[in-house]
Amino acid sequence: MPKKTLVVLGHPRPDSFNAALADAYARGVSAAGGEVRRISPSELDFEVSVRGTSAKDQPVEDDIVRSREAIEWCEHLAIVHPTWWGSTPAILKGWIDRVFVSNWAFRYPENSKLWEGLLKGRSARVITTMDSPPMIYQTVFGGPGVRQLKTSTLWFCGFKPVKTTLFGPIGDSTEAKRRGWLERVTGEGGRDAS
């Protein structure tokens, strides 16, 4: 049975190539018979910064509640974002900080130094664009943003497996190259949904 998939667009502009990638991925899921929901953090109404001691102690806006409900609903999560300064845009990082809180996304069992991911039973894919070649980003810089999102957030909270797709350099890519990337992402959406 095809997976229920949540696609998160982490680019702040709805007319970006990242938005086209998110659309292509969602088309692939739908073509495979999967159900798709979408979230664009830049279109939500929430305080991006954690103002108190912990995000879980901060008042929770309706859009944060709906984001958590969408993650609880999904069986597969795809996050599409540009890599800026080696990591995610601020709006996506703020959304993650506010949504993935302790005792909802993870917890530390009593008398244990180990954590428990509370979002088990879900898979994920991180799709990102960058201005450098992906091999340079990974080998020279260590892929900091992808590593943070894949391991320190999604895997930590119980998502397995977490796959990655990196595209770049985006700045001087041709229209034909971008069409190829869109086709690849459509295929990945279909395969991930199966």
Contacts in CASP RR format, 6 or more apart in sequence:
PFRMAT RR
TARGET T0000
AUTHOR 0000-0000-0000
METHOD contacts of the structure
MODEL  1
MPKKTLVVLGHPRPDSFNAALADAYARGVSAAGGEVRRISPSELDFEVSV
RGTSAKDQPVEDDIVRSREAIEWCEHLAIVHPTWWGSTPAILKGWIDRVF
VSNWAFRYPENSKLWEGLLKGRSARVITTMDSPPMIYQTVFGGPGVRQLK
TSTLWFCGFKPVKTTLFGPIGDSTEAKRRGWLERVTGEGGRDAS
2 29 0 8 1.000
2 32 0 8 1.000
2 33 0 8 1.000
2 34 0 8 1.000
2 35 0 8 1.000
2 193 0 8 1.000
2 194 0 8 1.000
3 29 0 8 1.000
3 34 0 8 1.000
3 74 0 8 1.000
3 75 0 8 1.000
3 76 0 8 1.000
3 123 0 8 1.000
3 192 0 8 1.000
3 193 0 8 1.000
3 194 0 8 1.000
4 34 0 8 1.000
4 35 0 8 1.000
4 37 0 8 1.000
4 73 0 8 1.000
4 74 0 8 1.000
4 75 0 8 1.000
4 76 0 8 1.000
5 26 0 8 1.000
5 29 0 8 1.000
5 34 0 8 1.000
5 35 0 8 1.000
5 36 0 8 1.000
5 37 0 8 1.000
5 74 0 8 1.000
5 75 0 8 1.000
5 76 0 8 1.000
5 77 0 8 1.000
5 78 0 8 1.000
5 189 0 8 1.000
5 192 0 8 1.000
5 193 0 8 1.000
6 36 0 8 1.000
6 37 0 8 1.000
6 38 0 8 1.000
6 39 0 8 1.000
6 70 0 8 1.000
6 71 0 8 1.000
6 73 0 8 1.000
6 74 0 8 1.000
6 76 0 8 1.000
6 77 0 8 1.000
6 78 0 8 1.000
7 22 0 8 1.000
7 25 0 8 1.000
7 26 0 8 1.000
7 29 0 8 1.000
7 36 0 8 1.000
7 37 0 8 1.000
7 38 0 8 1.000
7 39 0 8 1.000
7 78 0 8 1.000
7 80 0 8 1.000
8 22 0 8 1.000
8 38 0 8 1.000
8 39 0 8 1.000
8 40 0 8 1.000
8 41 0 8 1.000
8 77 0 8 1.000
8 78 0 8 1.000
8 79 0 8 1.000
8 80 0 8 1.000
8 92 0 8 1.000
8 95 0 8 1.000
9 18 0 8 1.000
9 19 0 8 1.000
9 22 0 8 1.000
9 38 0 8 1.000
9 39 0 8 1.000
9 40 0 8 1.000
9 41 0 8 1.000
9 42 0 8 1.000
9 80 0 8 1.000
9 81 0 8 1.000
10 18 0 8 1.000
10 40 0 8 1.000
10 41 0 8 1.000
10 42 0 8 1.000
10 79 0 8 1.000
10 80 0 8 1.000
10 81 0 8 1.000
10 82 0 8 1.000
10 88 0 8 1.000
10 89 0 8 1.000
10 91 0 8 1.000
10 92 0 8 1.000
10 95 0 8 1.000
11 18 0 8 1.000
11 19 0 8 1.000
11 42 0 8 1.000
11 80 0 8 1.000
11 81 0 8 1.000
11 82 0 8 1.000
11 89 0 8 1.000
12 42 0 8 1.000
12 89 0 8 1.000
12 91 0 8 1.000
13 19 0 8 1.000
13 42 0 8 1.000
14 40 0 8 1.000
14 42 0 8 1.000
14 43 0 8 1.000
16 82 0 8 1.000
17 129 0 8 1.000
17 170 0 8 1.000
17 178 0 8 1.000
18 80 0 8 1.000
18 81 0 8 1.000
18 82 0 8 1.000
18 129 0 8 1.000
20 178 0 8 1.000
20 182 0 8 1.000
21 80 0 8 1.000
21 127 0 8 1.000
21 129 0 8 1.000
21 167 0 8 1.000
21 181 0 8 1.000
21 182 0 8 1.000
21 185 0 8 1.000
22 38 0 8 1.000
22 78 0 8 1.000
22 80 0 8 1.000
22 127 0 8 1.000
24 182 0 8 1.000
24 183 0 8 1.000
24 185 0 8 1.000
24 186 0 8 1.000
25 78 0 8 1.000
25 80 0 8 1.000
25 125 0 8 1.000
25 127 0 8 1.000
25 185 0 8 1.000
25 186 0 8 1.000
25 188 0 8 1.000
25 189 0 8 1.000
26 36 0 8 1.000
26 38 0 8 1.000
26 189 0 8 1.000
27 186 0 8 1.000
28 186 0 8 1.000
28 187 0 8 1.000
28 188 0 8 1.000
28 189 0 8 1.000
28 190 0 8 1.000
28 193 0 8 1.000
29 35 0 8 1.000
29 36 0 8 1.000
29 189 0 8 1.000
29 190 0 8 1.000
29 192 0 8 1.000
29 193 0 8 1.000
30 36 0 8 1.000
31 186 0 8 1.000
31 190 0 8 1.000
32 189 0 8 1.000
32 190 0 8 1.000
32 191 0 8 1.000
32 193 0 8 1.000
32 194 0 8 1.000
33 193 0 8 1.000
34 193 0 8 1.000
37 70 0 8 1.000
37 73 0 8 1.000
37 74 0 8 1.000
39 67 0 8 1.000
39 70 0 8 1.000
41 67 0 8 1.000
41 91 0 8 1.000
41 92 0 8 1.000
41 94 0 8 1.000
41 95 0 8 1.000
42 91 0 8 1.000
44 61 0 8 1.000
44 63 0 8 1.000
44 64 0 8 1.000
44 67 0 8 1.000
44 95 0 8 1.000
45 61 0 8 1.000
45 62 0 8 1.000
45 63 0 8 1.000
46 61 0 8 1.000
46 63 0 8 1.000
46 64 0 8 1.000
46 95 0 8 1.000
46 98 0 8 1.000
47 58 0 8 1.000
47 61 0 8 1.000
47 98 0 8 1.000
48 90 0 8 1.000
48 91 0 8 1.000
48 94 0 8 1.000
48 95 0 8 1.000
48 97 0 8 1.000
48 98 0 8 1.000
49 94 0 8 1.000
49 97 0 8 1.000
50 58 0 8 1.000
50 97 0 8 1.000
50 98 0 8 1.000
51 58 0 8 1.000
52 58 0 8 1.000
54 101 0 8 1.000
54 102 0 8 1.000
55 97 0 8 1.000
55 98 0 8 1.000
55 101 0 8 1.000
56 101 0 8 1.000
56 102 0 8 1.000
56 103 0 8 1.000
56 104 0 8 1.000
58 98 0 8 1.000
64 98 0 8 1.000
64 99 0 8 1.000
67 95 0 8 1.000
67 99 0 8 1.000
68 99 0 8 1.000
68 104 0 8 1.000
71 77 0 8 1.000
71 99 0 8 1.000
71 119 0 8 1.000
71 122 0 8 1.000
74 122 0 8 1.000
75 121 0 8 1.000
75 122 0 8 1.000
75 123 0 8 1.000
76 122 0 8 1.000
76 123 0 8 1.000
76 124 0 8 1.000
76 125 0 8 1.000
76 192 0 8 1.000
76 193 0 8 1.000
77 122 0 8 1.000
77 123 0 8 1.000
77 124 0 8 1.000
77 125 0 8 1.000
77 154 0 8 1.000
77 159 0 8 1.000
78 124 0 8 1.000
78 125 0 8 1.000
78 126 0 8 1.000
78 127 0 8 1.000
78 189 0 8 1.000
78 192 0 8 1.000
79 92 0 8 1.000
79 124 0 8 1.000
79 125 0 8 1.000
79 126 0 8 1.000
79 127 0 8 1.000
79 149 0 8 1.000
80 127 0 8 1.000
80 128 0 8 1.000
81 88 0 8 1.000
81 89 0 8 1.000
81 92 0 8 1.000
81 126 0 8 1.000
81 127 0 8 1.000
81 128 0 8 1.000
81 129 0 8 1.000
82 89 0 8 1.000
82 128 0 8 1.000
82 129 0 8 1.000
82 130 0 8 1.000
82 170 0 8 1.000
83 128 0 8 1.000
83 129 0 8 1.000
83 130 0 8 1.000
83 131 0 8 1.000
83 137 0 8 1.000
83 145 0 8 1.000
83 146 0 8 1.000
86 130 0 8 1.000
86 137 0 8 1.000
86 141 0 8 1.000
86 143 0 8 1.000
86 144 0 8 1.000
86 145 0 8 1.000
87 93 0 8 1.000
87 144 0 8 1.000
87 145 0 8 1.000
87 148 0 8 1.000
88 96 0 8 1.000
88 145 0 8 1.000
88 148 0 8 1.000
88 149 0 8 1.000
96 149 0 8 1.000
96 153 0 8 1.000
99 105 0 8 1.000
100 106 0 8 1.000
100 153 0 8 1.000
100 157 0 8 1.000
102 108 0 8 1.000
103 118 0 8 1.000
104 118 0 8 1.000
105 117 0 8 1.000
105 118 0 8 1.000
105 119 0 8 1.000
105 157 0 8 1.000
106 115 0 8 1.000
106 116 0 8 1.000
106 117 0 8 1.000
106 118 0 8 1.000
106 119 0 8 1.000
106 156 0 8 1.000
106 157 0 8 1.000
106 158 0 8 1.000
107 115 0 8 1.000
107 116 0 8 1.000
107 117 0 8 1.000
107 118 0 8 1.000
108 114 0 8 1.000
108 115 0 8 1.000
108 116 0 8 1.000
109 116 0 8 1.000
115 156 0 8 1.000
117 156 0 8 1.000
117 157 0 8 1.000
117 158 0 8 1.000
118 157 0 8 1.000
118 158 0 8 1.000
119 157 0 8 1.000
119 158 0 8 1.000
119 159 0 8 1.000
120 158 0 8 1.000
120 160 0 8 1.000
121 158 0 8 1.000
121 159 0 8 1.000
121 160 0 8 1.000
122 158 0 8 1.000
122 159 0 8 1.000
123 159 0 8 1.000
123 160 0 8 1.000
123 161 0 8 1.000
123 162 0 8 1.000
123 163 0 8 1.000
123 192 0 8 1.000
124 150 0 8 1.000
124 154 0 8 1.000
124 159 0 8 1.000
124 161 0 8 1.000
124 162 0 8 1.000
124 163 0 8 1.000
125 162 0 8 1.000
125 163 0 8 1.000
125 164 0 8 1.000
125 165 0 8 1.000
125 188 0 8 1.000
125 189 0 8 1.000
125 192 0 8 1.000
126 146 0 8 1.000
126 149 0 8 1.000
126 150 0 8 1.000
126 154 0 8 1.000
126 162 0 8 1.000
126 163 0 8 1.000
126 164 0 8 1.000
126 165 0 8 1.000
127 164 0 8 1.000
127 165 0 8 1.000
127 167 0 8 1.000
127 185 0 8 1.000
127 188 0 8 1.000
128 145 0 8 1.000
128 146 0 8 1.000
128 164 0 8 1.000
128 165 0 8 1.000
128 166 0 8 1.000
128 167 0 8 1.000
129 166 0 8 1.000
129 167 0 8 1.000
129 168 0 8 1.000
129 170 0 8 1.000
130 137 0 8 1.000
130 166 0 8 1.000
130 167 0 8 1.000
130 168 0 8 1.000
130 169 0 8 1.000
130 170 0 8 1.000
131 168 0 8 1.000
131 169 0 8 1.000
131 170 0 8 1.000
131 171 0 8 1.000
132 168 0 8 1.000
132 169 0 8 1.000
133 168 0 8 1.000
133 169 0 8 1.000
134 166 0 8 1.000
134 167 0 8 1.000
134 168 0 8 1.000
137 143 0 8 1.000
137 146 0 8 1.000
137 166 0 8 1.000
138 146 0 8 1.000
138 166 0 8 1.000
146 164 0 8 1.000
146 166 0 8 1.000
150 162 0 8 1.000
150 164 0 8 1.000
151 162 0 8 1.000
154 162 0 8 1.000
155 162 0 8 1.000
163 188 0 8 1.000
163 192 0 8 1.000
165 184 0 8 1.000
165 185 0 8 1.000
165 188 0 8 1.000
167 173 0 8 1.000
167 181 0 8 1.000
173 181 0 8 1.000
END
